[in-house]
Amino acid sequence: MAVLREAGRAEGTVRRHQVVLDRFAVFLAGRGLDAASERVCIDFIANQTGVRLASLRESVKNRDVQAVRRPVVLMREALAGRTVEVDRSVIARKDGCPARFRRLRDDYLAWCRGRGNAEATMIAKDKAVSRFLGYLDEVGVNDLGSLGVRDLSGFFVHQRGLRRKTIAAMRSSLRDFLAFSAAAGKTPQGLADRLPPQKYVRHESEPHLWTAEEIRRVLAVIDRASATGKRDYAMILATARLGLRICDAMKERGLLPLPAAPPSGDAWEYRNAVREGEEAPKWKRMRESSLWVLICIDAGR
């Protein structure tokens, strides 16, 4: 635990590691072991998560496995008398940088390390720069001295599926790399300045799109026999088909109360505002010139 704290890990992370390691110690004691082989570690992970790995460093996306495996790997190294490297990845990262550009990339990372960049920052910069150099290799750029704005634009066009926050971090890393490589005489001077800083919201997230089939499945489970179910069905259908925002279908923090359903056979509109003198929103018969969102209810369905 002292190694984790010295490496700057948050206290919550240290506590989570402690819980896993306490369980691991009990697991080892129950088997009468004072060392942890790879097979024993795999058995413990399977015992805790229900997932059996083919190897201890197998690539896996299961978060439960990831949360248990990392403390176990660190403990295994400590029991074996090896130096515990907290910042070392459990799975060896594949080097995505083309071989002919690796020396320049490595020189840049050494320069960043000399400036005191944190290990997490180093990893992010390595990924961004390796990705950029990999793109240049893919499109056949042989001379970095001839790089131009078109090359930078082409690279970012290829990253258009990423979130804006990720693109902003990548752009910042590339500005730094281009400034270093220009100072080393590898790329044109001033190219880094052609990448303007990009502002982004720290907790920003991109819209999540639902397919038509997913929306149909949601609508299918709504009980349309009740007034509340009719309200929910109408609101979800309106937001899906008309592109309404949540705030268009809600008032402040709670859903608008739904009055008794109107008679069937006619088209009715439901005002999402309380007029002066009214206690709650009301149904009103639809006017031909109405600009309100219209909701038609058939009491027989």
C-alpha positions in Angstrom: 0.0 0.0 0.0 2.9 2.3 0.7 4.1 1.9 -2.9 0.7 2.9 -4.2 0.6 6.0 -2.0 4.1 7.0 -3.1 3.0 6.7 -6.7 0.3 9.2 -6.0 -2.7 6.9 -6.2 -5.9 8.3 -4.6 -6.9 7.0 -1.2 -10.0 5.3 -2.7 -7.8 3.4 -5.1 -5.6 2.3 -2.2 -8.6 1.1 -0.2 -9.9 -0.9 -3.2 -6.5 -2.6 -3.7 -6.4 -3.3 0.1 -9.8 -5.1 0.0 -8.7 -7.3 -2.9 -5.3 -8.1 -1.4 -6.9 -9.1 2.0 -9.1 -11.6 0.1 -6.1 -12.8 -1.8 -4.1 -13.3 1.4 -7.0 -15.4 2.8 -7.1 -17.4 -0.4 -3.4 -18.1 -0.3 -3.5 -19.0 3.4 -6.4 -21.4 2.8 -4.2 -23.3 0.3 -1.1 -23.1 2.6 0.9 -21.0 0.0 3.3 -18.2 0.6 3.9 -17.5 -3.1 1.5 -16.9 -6.0 2.1 -18.7 -9.3 0.2 -17.6 -12.4 -2.2 -20.5 -12.1 -3.0 -19.6 -8.4 -3.7 -16.0 -9.5 -6.0 -17.1 -12.3 -7.8 -19.4 -9.8 -8.3 -16.5 -7.4 -9.6 -14.2 -10.1 -12.0 -16.9 -11.3 -13.1 -17.4 -7.6 -13.9 -13.7 -7.3 -15.4 -12.9 -10.6 -16.5 -16.1 -12.2 -14.3 -15.5 -15.2 -11.4 -17.8 -15.9 -8.6 -16.3 -17.9 -6.4 -18.3 -20.3 -3.4 -16.4 -19.0 -2.8 -13.8 -16.3 -2.1 -11.0 -18.8 -4.8 -11.9 -21.3 -6.6 -8.9 -22.7 -10.1 -8.6 -21.2 -12.8 -5.9 -21.1 -14.6 -7.2 -18.0 -14.3 -4.5 -15.4 -14.6 -6.8 -12.5 -11.7 -8.9 -13.8 -9.6 -5.7 -14.3 -10.4 -4.5 -10.8 -9.2 -7.8 -9.2 -6.3 -8.7 -11.5 -4.2 -5.5 -11.1 -3.8 -5.8 -7.3 -3.1 -9.5 -7.7 -0.4 -8.9 -10.3 1.3 -6.3 -8.0 1.1 -8.7 -5.0 2.6 -11.5 -7.1 5.6 -9.3 -8.1 6.1 -8.3 -4.4 6.0 -11.9 -3.2 8.5 -12.9 -5.9 10.9 -10.2 -4.7 10.7 -8.1 -7.8 10.3 -4.3 -7.9 6.7 -3.3 -7.9 6.1 -1.0 -10.9 2.7 0.6 -10.2 2.6 2.5 -13.5 3.4 -0.5 -15.6 0.4 -1.8 -17.6 -0.8 -5.3 -16.8 -1.0 -6.0 -20.5 2.0 -5.0 -22.7 0.9 -2.3 -25.0 1.4 -2.8 -28.7 3.6 -0.2 -30.2 1.6 1.5 -33.0 4.4 3.7 -34.1 6.0 2.8 -37.4 9.6 1.6 -37.0 11.1 4.4 -39.1 9.5 7.0 -36.8 10.2 5.4 -33.5 13.5 7.1 -32.8 11.9 10.6 -33.2 8.9 9.5 -31.0 11.2 8.1 -28.3 13.3 11.3 -28.3 10.1 13.3 -27.9 8.9 11.2 -25.0 12.4 11.5 -23.3 12.1 15.2 -23.7 8.6 15.2 -22.1 9.9 13.0 -19.2 12.7 15.5 -18.7 10.1 18.2 -18.3 8.5 16.3 -15.5 5.4 15.1 -17.3 3.3 12.6 -15.3 3.2 9.0 -16.4 -0.5 9.2 -17.5 0.4 12.3 -19.6 3.3 10.4 -21.2 1.0 7.5 -22.1 -1.6 9.9 -23.7 1.1 11.7 -25.7 2.6 8.4 -26.8 -0.8 7.2 -28.1 -1.5 10.5 -29.9 1.9 10.8 -31.5 2.1 7.1 -32.5 -1.3 7.4 -34.0 -0.4 10.4 -36.0 2.9 8.9 -37.3 1.0 5.7 -38.1 -1.4 7.7 -40.3 1.5 9.4 -42.1 3.1 6.0 -42.8 -0.3 4.7 -44.0 -0.8 7.6 -46.5 2.8 7.3 -47.7 4.4 10.4 -46.2 8.2 9.8 -46.3 9.6 13.3 -45.6 8.4 14.9 -42.4 10.1 18.1 -43.6 7.3 18.5 -46.2 4.4 18.2 -43.8 1.7 20.7 -44.2 -1.8 21.7 -43.1 -3.4 19.2 -45.5 -1.6 16.4 -43.7 -2.9 17.5 -40.3 -6.4 18.0 -41.7 -6.4 14.6 -43.2 -5.3 13.0 -39.9 -8.1 14.7 -38.0 -10.7 13.7 -40.6 -9.7 10.1 -39.9 -10.4 10.6 -36.2 -14.0 12.0 -36.7 -15.5 9.1 -34.9 -13.9 10.1 -31.6 -15.4 12.3 -29.0 -14.6 16.0 -29.1 -12.8 15.8 -25.7 -10.5 13.0 -27.1 -9.8 15.1 -30.2 -9.0 18.1 -28.1 -6.5 16.1 -26.0 -5.0 14.6 -29.2 -4.6 18.1 -30.7 -2.8 19.4 -27.7 -0.4 16.5 -27.8 0.3 17.0 -31.5 1.0 20.7 -31.0 3.6 19.8 -28.4 5.1 17.1 -30.6 5.3 19.4 -33.7 6.9 22.1 -31.6 9.6 19.7 -30.5 10.1 18.2 -33.9 10.4 21.6 -35.5 13.0 22.6 -32.9 14.9 19.4 -33.8 14.7 20.3 -37.5 12.4 17.4 -38.5 9.2 19.3 -39.4 8.5 22.8 -40.7 8.7 25.7 -38.3 5.3 27.2 -37.3 3.3 24.1 -38.2 2.3 23.6 -34.5 0.8 27.1 -34.5 -1.6 26.0 -37.3 -3.4 23.8 -34.7 -5.5 26.2 -32.6 -6.4 25.2 -29.1 -9.8 23.6 -28.8 -12.1 24.3 -25.9 -14.2 21.5 -24.5 -16.5 20.8 -21.6 -14.8 18.5 -19.1 -17.8 16.3 -18.5 -19.1 16.5 -22.1 -20.7 13.4 -23.7 -21.8 12.9 -27.2 -25.5 12.2 -27.9 -26.4 8.5 -27.8 -28.6 7.5 -30.8 -31.2 4.8 -30.6 -32.2 2.6 -33.5 -35.8 2.5 -34.7 -36.0 -1.1 -33.4 -34.8 -0.1 -29.9 -37.5 2.6 -29.8 -40.1 0.1 -30.9 -39.1 -2.3 -28.1 -39.3 0.5 -25.5 -42.8 1.5 -26.7 -43.9 -2.1 -26.8 -43.5 -2.6 -23.0 -45.5 0.5 -22.0 -48.9 -0.2 -20.5 -51.2 1.9 -22.7 -54.3 0.8 -20.8 -53.7 3.4 -18.0 -53.6 7.1 -18.2 -50.0 7.2 -17.1 -49.0 4.7 -19.7 -50.7 6.7 -22.4 -48.8 9.8 -21.2 -45.5 7.9 -21.2 -46.1 6.4 -24.6 -47.1 9.8 -26.1 -44.1 11.6 -24.6 -41.5 9.0 -25.8 -43.1 8.8 -29.2 -43.1 12.6 -29.5 -39.5 13.0 -28.5 -38.4 10.2 -30.9 -40.4 11.4 -33.9 -40.3 15.2 -33.4 -36.9 15.6 -31.8 -38.2 17.2 -28.7 -35.9 17.8 -25.7 -36.5 16.3 -22.3 -37.3 19.8 -21.0 -40.0 20.1 -23.6 -41.8 17.1 -22.1 -41.1 17.8 -18.5 -41.8 20.7 -16.2 -38.9 21.6 -13.9 -38.0 18.4 -12.2 -41.2 16.4 -12.3 -43.4 15.1 -15.1 -46.5 17.1 -15.8 -49.6 15.7 -14.1 -52.0 14.1 -16.6 -55.7 14.9 -16.2 -58.4 12.4 -17.1 -58.1 11.3 -20.7 -60.4 13.1 -23.1 -63.2 11.3 -25.0 -62.0 9.2 -27.9 -62.8 9.9 -31.6 -61.5 13.5 -31.7 -58.0 15.0 -31.7 -57.0 16.7 -28.5 -54.0 18.8 -27.4 -52.3 18.8 -24.1 -50.8 22.1 -23.0 -47.6 21.8 -21.0 -48.2 24.9 -19.1 -50.7 26.1 -16.4 -52.7 29.1 -17.3 -53.6 31.7 -14.8 -56.5 30.5 -12.7 -56.0 26.8 -13.6 -54.8 24.3 -11.0 -53.3 21.9 -13.6 -52.7 21.6 -17.3 -55.8 20.6 -19.2 -56.8 18.8 -22.4 -58.3 21.1 -25.1 -59.9 20.3 -28.3 -57.5 20.8 -31.2 -57.7 23.9 -33.3 -56.7 23.6 -36.9 -54.3 26.5 -36.5 -52.8 25.2 -33.3 -49.0 25.2 -33.0 -48.9 23.0 -30.0 -47.6 19.5 -30.1 -50.7 17.4 -30.8 -51.4 14.1 -29.1 -54.2 11.9 -30.3 -55.6 9.3 -28.0 -57.9 6.5 -28.9 -59.4 5.1 -25.6 -60.0 1.8 -27.3 -56.3 1.1 -27.8 
